[in-house]
Structure formats: C-alpha cells, structure tokens
Amino acid sequence: MPRTGEMADFGFQRLPLEHKQARVDDVFRSVARRYDLMNDLMSGGLHRAWKNALVTAVDPPRHGPAVGARPFALLDLAGGTGDIAFRVVEAGGAGTRATVVDINADMLAVGRARAAERGLDDTITFVEGNAEALPFPDRCYDAVTIAFGIRNVPRVAAALGEAYRVLRIGGRFLCLEFSQVDVPGLEALYDFYSFNVIPALGRAVAGDAQAYRYLVESIRRFPAPQAFAEMMHTAGFARVSFQRMSGGIVALHSGWRL
Ligand SMILES: C[S@@+](CC[C@H](N)C(=O)[O-])C[C@H]1O[C@@H](n2cnc3c(N)ncnc32)[C@H](O)[C@@H]1O
C-alpha cells in the first residue's frame, strides 16, 4: 500500500494511516468469539440499553410497508456480530431488511451463525466490506447506522461520505459511539475501571488484555461530540444533533440526508 505520510491514532500509539486497519483487524479477529459476552460483562448489560436507544431512533415501521411501497432497508456499518441489525428487524414490521457490513470475516461469521439460530438469515445479509468504500449504489438505504464502529475506521471522513452517499433522500444516519464523561466525580472512577478492570476482564474472558487496552485507549482518542458533529456537517448531513447518555459515556449522533 502506498505511503501517504498521514498518521493515525491506534489507541495511544501513532502509526502510519495505512497501517491502522490491519492492527484493528487483528484486534477483532482475536476477540470475535467472545465479543458479545465481553460487551455484557464490560458494560454490565448497559450496551443493550444504548443499542435500544439507537433502534428507537431508527424507528423502523412496525406494520411493514404500505401496499405497493418498498420495505424498509437498514445498512449497519461495522456491524460485527449483527446486534443492531437483529434489534432493528425484530422491532420493525414484516419486510424490514438489514445489511450488515464489516471488514472482519471472523466477526461476520459469528453474526451469520447468530442469524441462522434466530431464523433471520433471509432477512439479514452479511457483507464483508470496508465502510470507507461501500459496495452499494447511491441512495439505496432508508437508514444507516454504526455502533461502536466509527472510531476503529481509519478514514472517518470517507466513511461518513459513504454513509451519506448510500442514504435515500429523507434517510437518517445514526452513530452510537463512546464519548466523554461529563459528570464530575464519575471521570476518575470511569478511568480506573477502563484502564484496570477492562483489560483484566479481556485477559480472563477473551484471552487478550492488549485488545481491550486498545479499545479503551481508542475511546480517549475519539473526537468530542461537538467535533464529530462538525465532521457530520462536512459530510453533508443536515439537522445534525447528538444526545449524551449515561453521564457522557456514550453519545448518539444523528444526521439526515435532506
Ligand atoms: C466494537 S465493534 C462493533 C460491532 C457492532 N457494531 C456492535 O455494536 O456490537 C467494531 C467493528 O468495526 C469493524 N470495523 C473496523 N474497521 C472497519 C472498516 N473500515 N469497515 C467496516 N468495519 C470495520 C470491526 O471489524 C468490528 O467488527
């Protein structure tokens, strides 16, 4: 891959931009099998409430499409093991469809197996691909989501541009991501938990403390919500807003293609 001279954050390390994806891929290859269990353990189940808030905002039609109308189509970027897609198709009415794109074959394999167990393999399509260059035509999805994925993507602006390109006019982009704690007193506790407990859990449960150290560090390097909102504006989104949840531990970002 040609060197661009650009640098990127990989957790607290700096490395050439073109090397970041391979390092991120190693992390998710290593944790794929234990990824869902670790989410429950690390967040005490809270990630489910955060994801439900995202699904409520997606608001898939509950009674299916009107006669003659096309079904609701969701694209979930960096969708990994399919959590968001499952929730959206289960919340939506008959006909709701989801496509999960992820760059990591191991995460997708777990997702496909979960879809088969739930009888959702005809409703959810799993595609190996890069959020920075989507293999889909313009304007073909009603909603595009990305949960805890964007901070892992090396070229964030490219991924936002692609999300905008594939959204239909009137479609909504929603991004759930870790953010910055804004409750006095909670910060020290959160730091202690993040830098001590999470890597230890990662070692005990997923056999990889380093991968979970990266995940924690990458949260600290992700832009503040106002700065990310600016990036969404630059990508073309309208009515950009964000909502902090759980004392700022996560933020739900929203923008529309109008
Ligand atoms: C923390 S996981 C989130 C998975 C899922 N969205 C969830 O909320 O459970 C981050 C995911 O981003 C994926 N990813 C990283 N870089 C990517 C890229 N350039 N394009 C698509 N997916 C990417 C990883 O493979 C991983 O599955």
The ligand as an SDF file (V2000), in Angstrom:
LIG
                    3D

 27 29  0  0  0  0  0  0  0  0999 V2000
  -16.5060   -2.5540   18.5070 C   0  0  0  0  0  0  0  0  0  0  0  0
  -17.0060   -3.4830   17.1120 S   0  0  0  0  0  0  0  0  0  0  0  0
  -18.7090   -3.0260   16.9520 C   0  0  0  0  0  0  0  0  0  0  0  0
  -19.5740   -4.1470   16.4420 C   0  0  0  0  0  0  0  0  0  0  0  0
  -21.0730   -3.8600   16.4830 C   0  0  0  0  0  0  0  0  0  0  0  0
  -21.4050   -2.6890   15.7060 N   0  0  0  0  0  0  0  0  0  0  0  0
  -21.5860   -3.7370   17.8790 C   0  0  0  0  0  0  0  0  0  0  0  0
  -22.0220   -2.6520   18.2550 O   0  0  0  0  0  0  0  0  0  0  0  0
  -21.5740   -4.7140   18.6090 O   0  0  0  0  0  0  0  0  0  0  0  0
  -16.2140   -2.6090   15.8030 C   0  0  0  0  0  0  0  0  0  0  0  0
  -16.3460   -3.2750   14.4540 C   0  0  0  0  0  0  0  0  0  0  0  0
  -15.8300   -2.3830   13.4650 O   0  0  0  0  0  0  0  0  0  0  0  0
  -15.3280   -3.1820   12.4050 C   0  0  0  0  0  0  0  0  0  0  0  0
  -14.5050   -2.3670   11.5050 N   0  0  0  0  0  0  0  0  0  0  0  0
  -13.3020   -1.7990   11.7730 C   0  0  0  0  0  0  0  0  0  0  0  0
  -12.8600   -1.1300   10.6950 N   0  0  0  0  0  0  0  0  0  0  0  0
  -13.8080   -1.2450    9.7310 C   0  0  0  0  0  0  0  0  0  0  0  0
  -13.9470   -0.7480    8.4080 C   0  0  0  0  0  0  0  0  0  0  0  0
  -13.0080    0.0160    7.8450 N   0  0  0  0  0  0  0  0  0  0  0  0
  -15.0680   -1.0690    7.7080 N   0  0  0  0  0  0  0  0  0  0  0  0
  -16.0280   -1.8520    8.2540 C   0  0  0  0  0  0  0  0  0  0  0  0
  -15.9460   -2.3640    9.5080 N   0  0  0  0  0  0  0  0  0  0  0  0
  -14.8640   -2.0480   10.2460 C   0  0  0  0  0  0  0  0  0  0  0  0
  -14.5690   -4.2570   13.1660 C   0  0  0  0  0  0  0  0  0  0  0  0
  -14.2410   -5.3510   12.3660 O   0  0  0  0  0  0  0  0  0  0  0  0
  -15.5630   -4.5710   14.3060 C   0  0  0  0  0  0  0  0  0  0  0  0
  -16.4180   -5.6230   13.9560 O   0  0  0  0  0  0  0  0  0  0  0  0
  1  2  1  0
  2  3  1  0
  2 10  1  0
  3  4  1  0
  4  5  1  0
  5  6  1  0
  5  7  1  0
  7  8  2  0
  7  9  1  0
 10 11  1  0
 11 12  1  0
 11 26  1  0
 12 13  1  0
 13 14  1  0
 13 24  1  0
 14 15  1  0
 14 23  1  0
 15 16  2  0
 16 17  1  0
 17 18  1  0
 17 23  2  0
 18 19  1  0
 18 20  2  0
 20 21  1  0
 21 22  2  0
 22 23  1  0
 24 25  1  0
 24 26  1  0
 26 27  1  0
M  CHG  2   2   1   9  -1
M  END
$$$$
